[in-house]
Structures are given as structure tokens and as C-alpha cells.
Amino acid sequence: MQVVISYLMLLLTGLVMQAQNSIEVTMTNFENNNGQVHVGLYDSEEKFLEQYILAKRADIVDGRAVVTFTGITDGV
């Protein structure tokens, strides 16, 4: 699940980050509220799953988790 979420973040990063300095990721439809989600933000395909530029964790509450990346420089 983490790999899928991280991969989706990589694909969406280019679309979401243009001229913005924050990214909010909302994940839904978790089967239960056990555990946490871990989300990594990557700036290149070559570094994917090896070197993230930012990482966050969030608790699952009511079947959803929200992670917000802030302070992202333009052009990343």
C-alpha cells in the first residue's frame, strides 16, 4: 500500500506543485483505523523509493488520512 501511495505521489507531484508551495494528500477507504500511513515526496524517478525530499506520517481516522507537505520550493 505504501509503495502505491508513494508512486501516485510521484506521478501527481508535477501537476500539483506548479507555482504552489504546499501539497495536501488525502487517502480514503481504509478498511480500519489501525496504524499510520507513510508518504514520501520525490523529485525524480531515479531517486524514487531511495531518496525522498520530504516524508510525513499520518494516523488513520474514520477511514481516511491526510498529509500536508509545506515549504516546497518552486521548481521541485
N, CA, C and O atoms as a printed pandas DataFrame, in Angstrom:
     atom_number atom_name residue_name chain_id  residue_number  x_coord  y_coord  z_coord
0              1         N          MET        A               1    0.822   -1.197    0.000
1              2        CA          MET        A               1    0.000    0.000    0.000
2              3         C          MET        A               1    0.865    1.259    0.000
3              4         O          MET        A               1    0.569    2.219   -0.711
4              5         N          GLN        A               2    1.932    1.252    0.797
5              6        CA          GLN        A               2    2.810    2.418    0.862
6              7         C          GLN        A               2    3.477    2.689   -0.478
7              8         O          GLN        A               2    3.626    3.842   -0.884
8              9         N          VAL        A               3    3.870    1.643   -1.150
9             10        CA          VAL        A               3    4.528    1.797   -2.445
10            11         C          VAL        A               3    3.562    2.420   -3.446
11            12         O          VAL        A               3    3.951    3.288   -4.227
12            13         N          VAL        A               4    2.317    1.985   -3.426
13            14        CA          VAL        A               4    1.315    2.521   -4.342
14            15         C          VAL        A               4    1.079    4.001   -4.055
15            16         O          VAL        A               4    1.028    4.817   -4.975
16            17         N          ILE        A               5    0.936    4.338   -2.790
17            18        CA          ILE        A               5    0.713    5.734   -2.405
18            19         C          ILE        A               5    1.911    6.590   -2.812
19            20         O          ILE        A               5    1.745    7.677   -3.366
20            21         N          SER        A               6    3.106    6.099   -2.538
21            22        CA          SER        A               6    4.308    6.853   -2.893
22            23         C          SER        A               6    4.414    7.035   -4.399
23            24         O          SER        A               6    4.787    8.113   -4.862
24            25         N          TYR        A               7    4.096    6.010   -5.166
25            26        CA          TYR        A               7    4.161    6.100   -6.619
26            27         C          TYR        A               7    3.151    7.113   -7.144
27            28         O          TYR        A               7    3.464    7.893   -8.044
28            29         N          LEU        A               8    1.945    7.107   -6.590
29            30        CA          LEU        A               8    0.938    8.079   -7.000
30            31         C          LEU        A               8    1.392    9.496   -6.685
31            32         O          LEU        A               8    1.150   10.419   -7.462
32            33         N          MET        A               9    2.047    9.664   -5.551
33            34        CA          MET        A               9    2.579   10.983   -5.201
34            35         C          MET        A               9    3.568   11.450   -6.254
35            36         O          MET        A               9    3.538   12.611   -6.661
36            37         N          LEU        A              10    4.429   10.574   -6.690
37            38        CA          LEU        A              10    5.421   10.932   -7.704
38            39         C          LEU        A              10    4.735   11.370   -8.989
39            40         O          LEU        A              10    5.134   12.363   -9.597
40            41         N          LEU        A              11    3.723   10.651   -9.401
41            42        CA          LEU        A              11    3.029   10.986  -10.639
42            43         C          LEU        A              11    2.271   12.304  -10.540
43            44         O          LEU        A              11    2.229   13.072  -11.501
44            45         N          LEU        A              12    1.676   12.567   -9.391
45            46        CA          LEU        A              12    0.876   13.775   -9.216
46            47         C          LEU        A              12    1.704   15.001   -8.870
47            48         O          LEU        A              12    1.225   16.127   -9.010
48            49         N          THR        A              13    2.925   14.806   -8.425
49            50        CA          THR        A              13    3.755   15.918   -7.982
50            51         C          THR        A              13    3.915   16.978   -9.056
51            52         O          THR        A              13    3.784   18.167   -8.765
52            53         N          GLY        A              14    4.193   16.584  -10.276
53            54        CA          GLY        A              14    4.381   17.542  -11.359
54            55         C          GLY        A              14    3.152   18.386  -11.626
55            56         O          GLY        A              14    3.272   19.567  -11.951
56            57         N          LEU        A              15    1.984   17.806  -11.496
57            58        CA          LEU        A              15    0.751   18.542  -11.740
58            59         C          LEU        A              15    0.401   19.479  -10.598
59            60         O          LEU        A              15   -0.044   20.603  -10.828
60            61         N          VAL        A              16    0.597   19.029   -9.389
61            62        CA          VAL        A              16    0.147   19.769   -8.220
62            63         C          VAL        A              16    1.121   20.866   -7.815
63            64         O          VAL        A              16    0.704   21.899   -7.292
64            65         N          MET        A              17    2.395   20.659   -8.047
65            66        CA          MET        A              17    3.398   21.549   -7.497
66            67         C          MET        A              17    3.656   22.816   -8.312
67            68         O          MET        A              17    4.371   23.693   -7.828
68            69         N          GLN        A              18    3.132   22.950   -9.478
69            70        CA          GLN        A              18    3.410   24.120  -10.291
70            71         C          GLN        A              18    2.917   25.373   -9.584
71            72         O          GLN        A              18    1.724   25.533   -9.325
72            73         N          ALA        A              19    3.873   26.272   -9.274
73            74        CA          ALA        A              19    3.590   27.568   -8.658
74            75         C          ALA        A              19    2.901   27.443   -7.307
75            76         O          ALA        A              19    2.225   28.378   -6.878
76            77         N          GLN        A              20    3.055   26.311   -6.628
77            78        CA          GLN        A              20    2.485   26.132   -5.306
78            79         C          GLN        A              20    3.585   25.747   -4.341
79            80         O          GLN        A              20    4.607   25.185   -4.735
80            81         N          ASN        A              21    3.370   26.050   -3.088
81            82        CA          ASN        A              21    4.361   25.730   -2.076
82            83         C          ASN        A              21    3.861   24.740   -1.042
83            84         O          ASN        A              21    4.507   24.536   -0.014
84            85         N          SER        A              22    2.728   24.129   -1.301
85            86        CA          SER        A              22    2.239   23.069   -0.419
86            87         C          SER        A              22    1.435   22.059   -1.227
87            88         O          SER        A              22    0.853   22.377   -2.264
88            89         N          ILE        A              23    1.424   20.834   -0.715
89            90        CA          ILE        A              23    0.668   19.736   -1.336
90            91         C          ILE        A              23   -0.069   19.011   -0.231
91            92         O          ILE        A              23    0.525   18.645    0.783
92            93         N          GLU        A              24   -1.359   18.803   -0.420
93            94        CA          GLU        A              24   -2.141   18.030    0.539
94            95         C          GLU        A              24   -2.555   16.722   -0.125
95            96         O          GLU        A              24   -3.115   16.717   -1.221
96            97         N          VAL        A              25   -2.275   15.622    0.550
97            98        CA          VAL        A              25   -2.611   14.291    0.049
98            99         C          VAL        A              25   -3.668   13.704    0.971
99           100         O          VAL        A              25   -3.446   13.579    2.175
100          101         N          THR        A              26   -4.818   13.344    0.409
101          102        CA          THR        A              26   -5.892   12.727    1.179
102          103         C          THR        A              26   -6.099   11.309    0.672
103          104         O          THR        A              26   -6.335   11.091   -0.516
104          105         N          MET        A              27   -6.008   10.346    1.584
105          106        CA          MET        A              27   -6.215    8.938    1.249
106          107         C          MET        A              27   -7.457    8.460    1.981
107          108         O          MET        A              27   -7.624    8.737    3.169
108          109         N          THR        A              28   -8.321    7.751    1.289
109          110        CA          THR        A              28   -9.590    7.321    1.876
110          111         C          THR        A              28   -9.812    5.828    1.681
111          112         O          THR        A              28   -9.029    5.140    1.026
112          113         N          ASN        A              29  -10.895    5.353    2.263
113          114        CA          ASN        A              29  -11.364    3.977    2.121
114          115         C          ASN        A              29  -10.454    2.938    2.772
115          116         O          ASN        A              29  -10.358    1.810    2.289
116          117         N          PHE        A              30   -9.787    3.311    3.862
117          118        CA          PHE        A              30   -9.044    2.312    4.618
118          119         C          PHE        A              30  -10.049    1.393    5.306
119          120         O          PHE        A              30  -11.109    1.844    5.740
120          121         N          GLU        A              31   -9.724    0.128    5.405
121          122        CA          GLU        A              31  -10.640   -0.846    5.991
122          123         C          GLU        A              31  -10.830   -0.651    7.484
123          124         O          GLU        A              31  -11.877   -1.002    8.028
124          125         N          ASN        A              32   -9.807   -0.084    8.164
125          126        CA          ASN        A              32   -9.913    0.161    9.597
126          127         C          ASN        A              32   -9.044    1.361    9.953
127          128         O          ASN        A              32   -8.424    1.970    9.080
128          129         N          ASN        A              33   -9.003    1.692   11.224
129          130        CA          ASN        A              33   -8.226    2.843   11.688
130          131         C          ASN        A              33   -6.920    2.436   12.343
131          132         O          ASN        A              33   -6.306    3.239   13.045
132          133         N          ASN        A              34   -6.488    1.216   12.128
133          134        CA          ASN        A              34   -5.251    0.723   12.732
134          135         C          ASN        A              34   -4.041    1.232   11.965
135          136         O          ASN        A              34   -4.018    1.194   10.735
136          137         N          GLY        A              35   -3.051    1.703   12.681
137          138        CA          GLY        A              35   -1.782    2.072   12.068
138          139         C          GLY        A              35   -1.714    3.483   11.541
139          140         O          GLY        A              35   -2.553    4.330   11.848
140          141         N          GLN        A              36   -0.692    3.715   10.738
141          142        CA          GLN        A              36   -0.425    5.010   10.139
142          143         C          GLN        A              36   -0.101    4.830    8.660
143          144         O          GLN        A              36    0.220    3.733    8.203
144          145         N          VAL        A              37   -0.192    5.925    7.935
145          146        CA          VAL        A              37    0.286    5.928    6.552
146          147         C          VAL        A              37    1.595    6.705    6.512
147          148         O          VAL        A              37    1.794    7.652    7.274
148          149         N          HIS        A              38    2.469    6.299    5.629
149          150        CA          HIS        A              38    3.754    6.959    5.422
150          151         C          HIS        A              38    3.794    7.399    3.962
151          152         O          HIS        A              38    3.619    6.582    3.059
152          153         N          VAL        A              39    4.022    8.684    3.733
153          154        CA          VAL        A              39    4.017    9.224    2.379
154          155         C          VAL        A              39    5.342    9.924    2.115
155          156         O          VAL        A              39    5.793   10.745    2.914
156          157         N          GLY        A              40    5.958    9.592    0.992
157          158        CA          GLY        A              40    7.206   10.242    0.600
158          159         C          GLY        A              40    7.007   11.078   -0.645
159          160         O          GLY        A              40    6.226   10.726   -1.529
160          161         N          LEU        A              41    7.721   12.190   -0.705
161          162        CA          LEU        A              41    7.680   13.073   -1.861
162          163         C          LEU        A              41    9.045   13.014   -2.535
163          164         O          LEU        A              41   10.076   13.245   -1.904
164          165         N          TYR        A              42    9.032   12.703   -3.815
165          166        CA          TYR        A              42   10.272   12.506   -4.570
166          167         C          TYR        A              42   10.362   13.536   -5.684
167          168         O          TYR        A              42    9.342   13.972   -6.218
168          169         N          ASP        A              43   11.581   13.923   -6.032
169          170        CA          ASP        A              43   11.746   14.915   -7.087
170          171         C          ASP        A              43   12.278   14.341   -8.393
171          172         O          ASP        A              43   12.482   15.081   -9.356
172          173         N          SER        A              44   12.502   13.038   -8.438
173          174        CA          SER        A              44   12.917   12.424   -9.697
174          175         C          SER        A              44   12.603   10.940   -9.692
175          176         O          SER        A              44   12.531   10.314   -8.635
176          177         N          GLU        A              45   12.421   10.398  -10.850
177          178        CA          GLU        A              45   12.136    8.970  -10.989
178          179         C          GLU        A              45   13.337    8.122  -10.579
179          180         O          GLU        A              45   13.177    7.025  -10.045
180          181         N          GLU        A              46   14.522    8.630  -10.828
181          182        CA          GLU        A              46   15.742    7.887  -10.492
182          183         C          GLU        A              46   15.901    7.693   -8.984
183          184         O          GLU        A              46   16.456    6.686   -8.543
184          185         N          LYS        A              47   15.420    8.641   -8.200
185          186        CA          LYS        A              47   15.554    8.569   -6.739
186          187         C          LYS        A              47   14.345    7.920   -6.061
187          188         O          LYS        A              47   14.324    7.767   -4.840
188          189         N          PHE        A              48   13.342    7.540   -6.854
189          190        CA          PHE        A              48   12.099    7.000   -6.300
190          191         C          PHE        A              48   12.365    5.797   -5.403
191          192         O          PHE        A              48   13.052    4.851   -5.790
192          193         N          LEU        A              49   11.812    5.854   -4.210
193          194        CA          LEU        A              49   11.930    4.853   -3.150
194          195         C          LEU        A              49   13.348    4.718   -2.600
195          196         O          LEU        A              49   13.611    3.814   -1.807
196          197         N          GLU        A              50   14.249    5.580   -2.996
197          198        CA          GLU        A              50   15.603    5.548   -2.461
198          199         C          GLU        A              50   15.942    6.820   -1.693
199          200         O          GLU        A              50   16.556    6.751   -0.628
200          201         N          GLN        A              51   15.550    7.983   -2.220
201          202        CA          GLN        A              51   15.877    9.241   -1.573
202          203         C          GLN        A              51   14.713   10.213   -1.745
203          204         O          GLN        A              51   14.529   10.784   -2.820
204          205         N          TYR        A              52   13.941   10.395   -0.699
205          206        CA          TYR        A              52   12.821   11.331   -0.749
206          207         C          TYR        A              52   13.302   12.727   -0.377
207          208         O          TYR        A              52   14.330   12.889    0.281
208          209         N          ILE        A              53   12.538   13.743   -0.811
209          210        CA          ILE        A              53   12.876   15.096   -0.407
210          211         C          ILE        A              53   12.094   15.496    0.838
211          212         O          ILE        A              53   12.556   16.327    1.620
212          213         N          LEU        A              54   10.926   14.917    1.026
213          214        CA          LEU        A              54   10.127   15.113    2.230
214          215         C          LEU        A              54    9.366   13.830    2.526
215          216         O          LEU        A              54    9.014   13.077    1.618
216          217         N          ALA        A              55    9.117   13.591    3.809
217          218        CA          ALA        A              55    8.322   12.429    4.213
218          219         C          ALA        A              55    7.445   12.821    5.391
219          220         O          ALA        A              55    7.856   13.604    6.248
220          221         N          LYS        A              56    6.248   12.279    5.429
221          222        CA          LYS        A              56    5.296   12.560    6.504
222          223         C          LYS        A              56    4.563   11.274    6.874
223          224         O          LYS        A              56    4.475   10.331    6.088
224          225         N          ARG        A              57    4.042   11.272    8.101
225          226        CA          ARG        A              57    3.188   10.190    8.584
226          227         C          ARG        A              57    1.868   10.791    9.048
227          228         O          ARG        A              57    1.806   11.951    9.455
228          229         N          ALA        A              58    0.831    9.995    8.980
229          230        CA          ALA        A              58   -0.465   10.439    9.483
230          231         C          ALA        A              58   -1.223    9.245   10.037
231          232         O          ALA        A              58   -1.131    8.137    9.508
232          233         N          ASP        A              59   -1.970    9.478   11.099
233          234        CA          ASP        A              59   -2.848    8.455   11.651
234          235         C          ASP        A              59   -4.065    8.306   10.751
235          236         O          ASP        A              59   -4.490    9.256   10.093
236          237         N          ILE        A              60   -4.611    7.114   10.732
237          238        CA          ILE        A              60   -5.848    6.854   10.001
238          239         C          ILE        A              60   -6.999    7.122   10.961
239          240         O          ILE        A              60   -7.088    6.509   12.025
240          241         N          VAL        A              61   -7.874    8.039   10.578
241          242        CA          VAL        A              61   -9.019    8.416   11.410
242          243         C          VAL        A              61  -10.268    8.341   10.551
243          244         O          VAL        A              61  -10.334    8.946    9.481
244          245         N          ASP        A              62  -11.242    7.608   11.016
245          246        CA          ASP        A              62  -12.504    7.437   10.278
246          247         C          ASP        A              62  -12.272    6.972    8.837
247          248         O          ASP        A              62  -12.958    7.409    7.913
248          249         N          GLY        A              63  -11.302    6.084    8.666
249          250        CA          GLY        A              63  -11.045    5.508    7.359
250          251         C          GLY        A              63  -10.301    6.399    6.386
251          252         O          GLY        A              63  -10.223    6.087    5.198
252          253         N          ARG        A              64   -9.746    7.514    6.876
253          254        CA          ARG        A              64   -9.010    8.404    5.978
254          255         C          ARG        A              64   -7.791    8.977    6.679
255          256         O          ARG        A              64   -7.731    9.029    7.907
256          257         N          ALA        A              65   -6.831    9.403    5.889
257          258        CA          ALA        A              65   -5.614   10.026    6.415
258          259         C          ALA        A              65   -5.263   11.201    5.508
259          260         O          ALA        A              65   -5.447   11.141    4.292
260          261         N          VAL        A              66   -4.755   12.269    6.119
261          262        CA          VAL        A              66   -4.382   13.468    5.371
262          263         C          VAL        A              66   -2.950   13.843    5.726
263          264         O          VAL        A              66   -2.588   13.903    6.900
264          265         N          VAL        A              67   -2.144   14.092    4.707
265          266        CA          VAL        A              67   -0.768   14.528    4.886
266          267         C          VAL        A              67   -0.584   15.810    4.083
267          268         O          VAL        A              67   -0.979   15.880    2.919
268          269         N          THR        A              68    0.017   16.825    4.703
269          270        CA          THR        A              68    0.267   18.090    4.010
270          271         C          THR        A              68    1.782   18.368    4.002
271          272         O          THR        A              68    2.427   18.425    5.049
272          273         N          PHE        A              69    2.313   18.534    2.810
273          274        CA          PHE        A              69    3.704   18.934    2.649
274          275         C          PHE        A              69    3.725   20.444    2.450
275          276         O          PHE        A              69    3.037   20.965    1.573
276          277         N          THR        A              70    4.509   21.145    3.258
277          278        CA          THR        A              70    4.607   22.595    3.140
278          279         C          THR        A              70    6.070   23.002    2.944
279          280         O          THR        A              70    6.983   22.198    3.133
280          281         N          GLY        A              71    6.269   24.243    2.568
281          282        CA          GLY        A              71    7.614   24.757    2.370
282          283         C          GLY        A              71    8.319   24.189    1.163
283          284         O          GLY        A              71    9.547   24.096    1.151
284          285         N          ILE        A              72    7.576   23.811    0.160
285          286        CA          ILE        A              72    8.159   23.241   -1.057
286          287         C          ILE        A              72    8.603   24.389   -1.956
287          288         O          ILE        A              72    7.813   25.277   -2.276
288          289         N          THR        A              73    9.860   24.367   -2.357
289          290        CA          THR        A              73   10.357   25.427   -3.214
290          291         C          THR        A              73    9.825   25.285   -4.634
291          292         O          THR        A              73    9.567   24.175   -5.098
292          293         N          ASP        A              74    9.665   26.394   -5.311
293          294        CA          ASP        A              74    9.211   26.369   -6.697
294          295         C          ASP        A              74   10.194   25.596   -7.553
295          296         O          ASP        A              74   11.407   25.702   -7.374
296          297         N          GLY        A              75    9.668   24.825   -8.475
297          298        CA          GLY        A              75   10.509   24.098   -9.417
298          299         C          GLY        A              75   10.944   22.725   -8.978
299          300         O          GLY        A              75   11.611   22.026   -9.740
300          301         N          VAL        A              76   10.589   22.310   -7.772
301          302        CA          VAL        A              76   10.991   20.981   -7.307
302          303         C          VAL        A              76   10.126   19.963   -7.981
303          304         O          VAL        A              76   10.282   18.765   -7.743
